[in-house]
Amino acid sequence: MNDDAKHVSEVILKLAEHREANFKQHEIAKKMKTSQARVSNIETLRWDVRLSTLMRYARAIDKRIRITIEDVP
């Protein structure tokens, strides 16, 4: 796994921790207008999540994702 993929995975896992502490998967699925299974797939890193999906997930749990651009060392 490259550094970028690792960073995205860490972000998803952090969001999932917040969701687990505050919401049920089915509640988030309803807010996202998707299935509970898809929310589970996001949280368990079962596929490469599109940025738009990740942003919808974050909004559904009352969070926001910020993206920064940095020079590669």
Summary of the structure (lengths in Angstrom):
residues: 73
radius of gyration: 12.5
end to end distance: 17.8
largest distance: 41.4
contacts: 159
relative contact order: 0.16
helix: 63%
strand: 0%
